[in-house]
């Protein structure tokens, strides 16, 4: 009968006492988001790390590699959104700027 309502069955402990399975015990403590609030609180004890903290710990070479990769992805995404006329106008401006330097 209990498994119909709660999705779990009580089991017998070695001592002979009945207890609920661990999933049933934690089920009552889950928040509306599906996360255990106690685990969330423990995770926040060290503070939020976030991007800036992780970025500061990276060596310069690794940072530059990541920035190069993301800039290439951004250029590629912008190029796919442009029309051929827009791309040729940008290329023309770049060529004129290069020729002006000489």
C-alpha positions in Angstrom: 0.0 0.0 0.0 2.8 2.4 0.8 4.6 1.9 -2.5 1.4 3.0 -4.3 1.4 6.4 -2.6 5.1 7.1 -2.1 7.0 5.0 -4.6 9.0 3.2 -1.9 8.6 0.3 0.5 9.8 0.0 4.0 12.5 -2.6 4.5 13.7 -4.5 7.5 16.9 -3.4 9.2 19.3 -5.9 10.6 18.0 -5.0 14.1 14.5 -6.0 13.1 13.1 -2.5 13.0 11.4 -1.2 9.9 12.9 1.8 8.2 12.4 3.6 4.9 14.8 3.4 2.0 17.3 6.3 1.7 15.5 7.6 -1.4 12.3 8.0 0.6 14.1 9.8 3.4 15.7 12.4 1.1 12.4 12.7 -0.9 10.8 14.6 1.9 13.7 17.1 2.2 13.9 18.0 -1.5 13.0 21.6 -2.4 10.7 22.6 -5.2 13.7 22.8 -7.6 14.5 19.1 -6.9 17.7 19.9 -5.0 18.5 19.0 -1.4 18.7 22.3 0.4 21.3 21.0 2.9 23.6 20.0 0.0 23.1 23.4 -1.6 24.0 25.1 1.7 27.2 23.0 2.0 28.2 23.9 -1.5 27.9 27.6 -0.8 30.1 27.5 2.3 33.2 28.0 0.2 31.6 30.9 -1.6 30.6 31.2 -5.3 33.6 30.7 -7.5 32.3 32.1 -10.8 34.3 33.0 -13.9 36.6 35.7 -12.5 38.0 33.4 -9.8 38.6 30.6 -12.2 40.0 32.9 -14.8 42.5 34.4 -12.4 43.9 30.9 -11.6 44.7 30.1 -15.3 48.2 30.6 -16.7 48.6 33.3 -19.4 49.1 30.8 -22.2 45.9 29.0 -21.3 44.0 32.3 -21.2 45.3 33.3 -24.6 44.4 29.9 -26.1 40.8 30.2 -24.7 40.4 33.8 -26.0 41.7 32.9 -29.4 39.3 30.0 -29.6 36.3 32.1 -28.6 37.2 34.9 -31.0 37.4 32.5 -33.9 34.0 31.1 -33.0 32.6 34.7 -32.7 33.9 35.7 -36.1 32.5 32.5 -37.7 29.1 33.1 -36.2 29.1 36.7 -37.4 30.1 35.7 -40.9 27.3 33.2 -41.2 24.8 35.9 -40.4 26.1 38.4 -43.0 25.0 38.6 -46.6 27.7 38.3 -49.3 27.4 42.0 -50.0 28.1 42.9 -46.3 31.2 40.5 -46.3 32.6 42.1 -49.5 32.1 45.6 -48.1 34.0 44.7 -45.0 36.8 43.0 -47.1 37.0 46.2 -49.3 37.4 48.4 -46.2 40.1 46.2 -44.8 42.0 46.2 -48.1 41.8 50.0 -48.3 43.1 50.3 -44.7 46.0 48.0 -45.5 46.9 49.9 -48.7 46.7 53.2 -46.8 49.5 52.0 -44.4 52.0 51.6 -47.2 
